[in-house]
Structures are given as C-alpha cells and as structure tokens.
C-alpha cells in the first residue's frame, strides 16, 4: 500500500520530503508531481524499480528512461554535451524538456537505449521536485506516469493513490501540476530532433 504525502507546493515540509527520500533509498517506487505532469521515480541503481516502471507502463527495452537532475552540474556527470548543445540546453532549463544525449559511464547500462547508448535527462522547474533531489543528493530515475492505452497522463494525486496503490510505495500530492508530458529533444544525432511535442516550446530547436 502506498503512503500518501500531502506536500505544500511552495514550502515543502522537510519531514515529508525526508520520509519520501527514505522510501526512494529503500528501493521504493514513488509517484510525484513535476512542472509537466506526474511521474514515476526510483533510485538510480534500483533494478526492481526499473522493472516495476516497465510493468506499470508496458514498456520495452527501447524506452528512454529519464534522469531527473537537480542542476546542470549534476546533469553533466551523466551525459556527454558539446558546446553548441550545452548552450541550447542551458537556455531551456529548468523547464518542461527532456533531452536525449549520449550517456557517460556513470549511467547504469540497463538505463541506456540498447543500441544508441543514450539516456534522457531533465532539470524540472518545480519546488517539490527540487527539494526531493536536494535531499536525495543524486538524480532520480524517472518516467512519465502514462498508463497503457491512455492518451493523457494521470493528473490527480488521490486518483493515482486509488488506482496504483498496490504497485507504488508512495504518492506525493502538492496540488495542481502540469497536464502535458515534457517536450523531448534528441541531441544524439547531427541535428536536434523533436521526438515529442509537449509542455516545452519547440521553436528554438527547429
């Protein structure tokens, strides 16, 4: 059964954030709000968490997982960025974007695309997520909370608790969050490619 945390959207309670991070560190799987929509989150090396996310979303091994990072310095440890890409990403973060880039050796192999050796990264513009990441001290493995057969992500914490109570360890509710997934930009090729149009403006990448 998932624990339910009602967290203030502007001044997250430190005790609640600490309890959620303890669950993540204990190989738990959480649902949490972001600046785009709700997401599933687990610790970076949590193999069971990866398997549980795949099962909930019916994902194959070609799905790009996302490393949700607190800041640019953290992001730079996990992906390879040249100067031109650096400027483009820096101008768009924090925000509702996921960037696909070549992974460094810091990224567990099971998180990479099996052929491209790439991974998704993002820096969210959301107070609660930033508090979680600051407490955790490392990026969080993440995936949009979009259930199989659904066209839109789940948007209500109580609904997520109700429907996924048996497969999650915690749900964070901090009121309204976004309803659109992130915009996904693939920087692994010679030119940036808009893979998914979502909450972030795509004009600077086209």
SULVENBEL-V44134 format. One record per helix or strand of 2 or more residues. SS is the DSSP state (alpha for helix, beta for strand). FROM is the first residue (numbers start at 0). TO is the last residue. If there is no record, write none. Layout:
ss:from:to
SS:FROM:TO
SS:FROM:TO
This chain:
ss:from:to
beta:2:5
alpha:13:24
beta:29:31
beta:38:42
alpha:46:56
beta:65:67
alpha:71:74
alpha:82:89
beta:96:102
alpha:108:110
beta:117:121
alpha:126:135
beta:139:143
alpha:156:163
beta:169:172
beta:182:185
beta:192:195
alpha:202:204
